[in-house]
Structure formats: C-alpha cells, structure tokens
Amino acid sequence: MEVALFIPCYVDQFYPNVGLATVNLLERFGAKVEFPEAQTCCGQPMANSGCFSDAAPLARKFLTVFSRYQYVVCPSGSCTSMVRNHYANLLPEGPELTALRGKVFELSEFLHDVLRVAPQGRFPHRVGLHQSCHGLRELRLASGTERRIQSFDKVRDLLAGLDGIQLVDLARTDECCGFGGTFAVTEEAISCAMGKDRIADHERAGAEIIAGADMSCLMHLSGLLRRDRKPMRVMHVAEVLAEATA
C-alpha cells in the first residue's frame, strides 16, 4: 500500500517528532511511505482569514503534488479537512479534485477505517482525550454530544487497546480548546480563557497527559500549561501509539 505523507507546517517546524512517529506507525502496519518534498502549506491559514485568492495557488500546488498517490495521510484533522471539505471552494470541481478529496485521510481515521489496526503495547498513564473541532465536526472522528446517534470515537478506540492506559472521563468531552488558528491571535483573551477551561477539565479528571489528533490544539494547550507551570503534558496520538508499540 502506497501512502504519501502530508505534514502540516507547524508539525514540520515545531513538532517533527509527530511526523516521525506517523511514519513509524504507517510502516509498522505495512504501508510504504513517501514524503513528497515539493509539498507546501495547504492554504488553511489564508482561507480561514478570508484570503481565498492567496489560498488557491497552494490548493493547486497540493493537487499537483499529491494526485498520483493511492492514499494521502496527514497527522492533523484541520489540514485534512481543509483539503477534503474546503478545496471545492478554491478549485474548479472535476475528476482530479474529486479523486484527491476521496483519498486524503487524517492519521487516526486511516489507521481505524482503512488499515483497521488494533495497536498493541503498553502505555501506563492517565490520558485525557481532546477532540479537535475540525476532526470531530468536519471529519466525524467521533459522534459528538450534540448528535442523537450511536456513540463512537475512532481515536479513543485506537488508544483503548493499549495495556495500562487509563482514559479519563471529562465533564465536557468535545468542547473547543480556543485555538482556532488566527482566532488565537485576533481574540487572544477569549482563546486563552477557553484553553484554560479545557485544561481545568482534564485536571479535574486526573489526567497526566492530554492527547489528541491535532497538534495545533495541543500546541495551544501546551503553551498555557507552560505559562502556568503545570506538570501536565500533551502528546499527539501518533506519539502515544508509537511509544506504546516501540
């Protein structure tokens, strides 16, 4: 199985270990991974700010770079959702774009839905699971509390099989952390207050680690934890699974 690795800008620049852990997992479960070096930003920051004409060339670049691959896998719900759900607003609809949107996957949904893996290993920690808004409500990685359907959670399913892990119960399981990309810059006070609320929920539940599928959300929470000198740490789900199966 051929997989092209799509790495978000902030993972490339600040959290390369998440990218390495992603490769480790995909190869461990039988995928042949290639990193197309011509890849650039997917255009999400510009699109989120309303600068659609600036985002369109990046969308065209993405289409050119990744169209030839069988699967495209990304350790980020927000960047995956940008391609799958919002490129139709930037590029002309056509067979090539339709095909691309159908083969771009967030890492945990690829492991859960395509490879259907059952990760094994030991991770003896108390973990709180943060659901990012894009992953939850645009990619449907979990059911969401506002929907009257049978409950499911793909990320939780992957982590629950690890020996020794304790997934703590949060009071508000799918509340936004307040990051929101440029929202954290333009509405700093609100963003920080929302992040501190999420951290407090994890603290009350007794979590040692906040885990999630979007490093952007975890970056926001990590900054707040450092500023308040709290011992809790954050880990991307790729890092948790890679460490547990090492």
HELIX and SHEET records of a PDB file:
HELIX    1   1 CYS A    9  PHE A   14  1                                   6    
HELIX    2   2 PRO A   16  ARG A   28  1                                  13    
HELIX    3   3 GLN A   44  ASN A   48  1                                   5    
HELIX    4   4 PHE A   52  PHE A   66  1                                  15    
HELIX    5   5 GLY A   77  SER A   81  1                                   5    
HELIX    6   6 MET A   82  HIS A   86  3                                   5    
HELIX    7   7 TYR A   87  ASN A   89  5                                   3    
HELIX    8   8 PRO A   95  GLY A  102  1                                   8    
HELIX    9   9 LEU A  107  GLU A  109  1                                   3    
HELIX   10  10 PHE A  110  VAL A  114  3                                   5    
HELIX   11  11 CYS A  133  CYS A  133  1                                   1    
HELIX   12  12 HIS A  134  GLU A  138  3                                   5    
HELIX   13  13 LYS A  154  ALA A  160  1                                   7    
HELIX   14  14 PHE A  183  THR A  186  1                                   4    
HELIX   15  15 GLU A  188  ALA A  205  1                                  18    
HELIX   16  16 MET A  215  ARG A  227  1                                  13    
HELIX   17  17 VAL A  237  ALA A  244  1                                   8    
SHEET    1   A 4 LYS A  32  GLU A  34  0                                        
SHEET    2   A 4 GLU A   2  LEU A   5  1                                        
SHEET    3   A 4 TYR A  71  CYS A  74  1                                        
SHEET    4   A 4 VAL A 104  GLU A 106  1                                        
SHEET    1   B 4 GLN A 166  LEU A 167  0                                        
SHEET    2   B 4 ARG A 126  HIS A 130  1                                        
SHEET    3   B 4 ILE A 209  GLY A 212  1                                        
SHEET    4   B 4 ARG A 233  HIS A 236  1                                        
END                                                                             
